[in-house]
Amino acid sequence: MIIRKATISDIPQILSIYNYEVLNSSSTFDTRPKSTEDFLKLFDMHSYKYPIYVVEDGTNSIIGYGYLSPFSDKEGYSITVEDSIYIHHLHRGKGIGKMLLKFLIQKAREKGFKNIIAKICAENQPSLNLHKSLGFVEVGKLYSVGYKFNRYLDVIILQLNL
Ligand SMILES: CC(C)(COP(=O)(O)OP(=O)(O)OC[C@H]1O[C@@H](n2cnc3c(N)ncnc32)[C@H](O)[C@@H]1OP(=O)(O)O)[C@@H](O)C(=O)NCCC(=O)NCCS
């Protein structure tokens, strides 16, 4: 298993992992599947300072991906990033998410960021546990800010001070 920078040719596999979540879970509040063009834009926004990383298994299949993003486009927030992480639904519970989040935390430290924020749907217990297991602390909760699958959803905010 290796973690490497994503390339544009990885988009179909990344898209398939993400769109599964869009259609089947509240881990993302997107409600309609994304297109290749959408992900080309995401790649454009994640160049040098914020690359997208993929986890590849021994057969060159992508089984997860993740990246850091600016917390805000206002300059004063430039010390703070947000993380995003998605593991293929057939490859969960094997430590891959933890490996990738540890890697992103390390990259954030190397780049001199001071905080990582995670905004996680309150019903996404696996992601809450994953982040807390690596030191993220719950700092707030937003009530009924999301709406998907005919229900209102809360969001928990976690912070890792680096
Ligand atoms: C959240 C997610 C990234 C976890 O990845 P994973 O590879 O399955 O997680 P790991 O096997 O590395 O487990 C790491 C920790 O997460 C927690 N965890 C993982 N699966 C869990 C589950 N089903 N229930 C509760 N906690 C769970 C545990 O704390 C675990 O630590 P431990 O093994 O020391 O107990 C994965 O479930 C996923 O991609 N979900 C859909 C997308 C998503 O929710 N992304 C995050 C958006 S905020």
The ligand as an SDF file (V2000), in Angstrom:
LIG
                    3D

 48 50  0  0  0  0  0  0  0  0999 V2000
  -14.2380    7.7840    8.1630 C   0  0  0  0  0  0  0  0  0  0  0  0
  -13.3320    6.8860    7.3170 C   0  0  0  0  0  0  0  0  0  0  0  0
  -12.3800    7.7920    6.5260 C   0  0  0  0  0  0  0  0  0  0  0  0
  -12.5400    5.9600    8.2260 C   0  0  0  0  0  0  0  0  0  0  0  0
  -11.6450    5.2250    7.4370 O   0  0  0  0  0  0  0  0  0  0  0  0
  -11.2860    3.6870    7.7690 P   0  0  0  0  0  0  0  0  0  0  0  0
  -10.1660    3.2890    6.8970 O   0  0  0  0  0  0  0  0  0  0  0  0
  -12.5160    2.8730    7.6900 O   0  0  0  0  0  0  0  0  0  0  0  0
  -10.8580    3.8250    9.2800 O   0  0  0  0  0  0  0  0  0  0  0  0
   -9.7140    2.9950   10.0340 P   0  0  0  0  0  0  0  0  0  0  0  0
   -9.8850    1.5490    9.7800 O   0  0  0  0  0  0  0  0  0  0  0  0
   -8.4060    3.6070    9.7290 O   0  0  0  0  0  0  0  0  0  0  0  0
  -10.0930    3.2820   11.5520 O   0  0  0  0  0  0  0  0  0  0  0  0
   -9.5580    4.3910   12.2250 C   0  0  0  0  0  0  0  0  0  0  0  0
  -10.4180    4.7420   13.4070 C   0  0  0  0  0  0  0  0  0  0  0  0
  -11.6980    5.1780   12.9770 O   0  0  0  0  0  0  0  0  0  0  0  0
  -12.7060    4.6940   13.8600 C   0  0  0  0  0  0  0  0  0  0  0  0
  -13.6150    3.8460   13.0940 N   0  0  0  0  0  0  0  0  0  0  0  0
  -13.3920    3.2840   11.8890 C   0  0  0  0  0  0  0  0  0  0  0  0
  -14.4960    2.6120   11.4840 N   0  0  0  0  0  0  0  0  0  0  0  0
  -15.4100    2.7520   12.4550 C   0  0  0  0  0  0  0  0  0  0  0  0
  -16.7630    2.3110   12.6120 C   0  0  0  0  0  0  0  0  0  0  0  0
  -17.3730    1.5730   11.6820 N   0  0  0  0  0  0  0  0  0  0  0  0
  -17.4210    2.6620   13.7410 N   0  0  0  0  0  0  0  0  0  0  0  0
  -16.8400    3.4140   14.6870 C   0  0  0  0  0  0  0  0  0  0  0  0
  -15.5550    3.8700   14.5930 N   0  0  0  0  0  0  0  0  0  0  0  0
  -14.8550    3.5350   13.4900 C   0  0  0  0  0  0  0  0  0  0  0  0
  -12.0020    3.9750   14.9710 C   0  0  0  0  0  0  0  0  0  0  0  0
  -11.7500    4.8900   16.0060 O   0  0  0  0  0  0  0  0  0  0  0  0
  -10.6940    3.5790   14.3310 C   0  0  0  0  0  0  0  0  0  0  0  0
   -9.6480    3.5310   15.2530 O   0  0  0  0  0  0  0  0  0  0  0  0
   -9.2380    2.1500   15.9350 P   0  0  0  0  0  0  0  0  0  0  0  0
   -9.0680    1.1790   14.8090 O   0  0  0  0  0  0  0  0  0  0  0  0
   -7.9640    2.4920   16.6140 O   0  0  0  0  0  0  0  0  0  0  0  0
  -10.3700    1.8210   16.8190 O   0  0  0  0  0  0  0  0  0  0  0  0
  -14.1810    5.9950    6.3450 C   0  0  0  0  0  0  0  0  0  0  0  0
  -15.1810    5.3500    7.1020 O   0  0  0  0  0  0  0  0  0  0  0  0
  -14.8270    6.7410    5.2250 C   0  0  0  0  0  0  0  0  0  0  0  0
  -14.2010    6.9920    4.1880 O   0  0  0  0  0  0  0  0  0  0  0  0
  -16.1030    7.0820    5.3890 N   0  0  0  0  0  0  0  0  0  0  0  0
  -16.8660    7.7630    4.3600 C   0  0  0  0  0  0  0  0  0  0  0  0
  -16.3160    9.1150    4.0530 C   0  0  0  0  0  0  0  0  0  0  0  0
  -16.1710    9.9590    5.2840 C   0  0  0  0  0  0  0  0  0  0  0  0
  -16.9450    9.8510    6.2360 O   0  0  0  0  0  0  0  0  0  0  0  0
  -15.1820   10.8570    5.2380 N   0  0  0  0  0  0  0  0  0  0  0  0
  -14.9710   11.7860    6.2950 C   0  0  0  0  0  0  0  0  0  0  0  0
  -15.8440   12.9650    6.0610 C   0  0  0  0  0  0  0  0  0  0  0  0
  -15.7760   14.0640    7.4690 S   0  0  0  0  0  0  0  0  0  0  0  0
  1  2  1  0
  2  3  1  0
  2  4  1  0
  2 36  1  0
  4  5  1  0
  5  6  1  0
  6  7  2  0
  6  8  1  0
  6  9  1  0
  9 10  1  0
 10 11  2  0
 10 12  1  0
 10 13  1  0
 13 14  1  0
 14 15  1  0
 15 16  1  0
 15 30  1  0
 16 17  1  0
 17 18  1  0
 17 28  1  0
 18 19  1  0
 18 27  1  0
 19 20  2  0
 20 21  1  0
 21 22  1  0
 21 27  2  0
 22 23  1  0
 22 24  2  0
 24 25  1  0
 25 26  2  0
 26 27  1  0
 28 29  1  0
 28 30  1  0
 30 31  1  0
 31 32  1  0
 32 33  2  0
 32 34  1  0
 32 35  1  0
 36 37  1  0
 36 38  1  0
 38 39  2  0
 38 40  1  0
 40 41  1  0
 41 42  1  0
 42 43  1  0
 43 44  2  0
 43 45  1  0
 45 46  1  0
 46 47  1  0
 47 48  1  0
M  END
$$$$
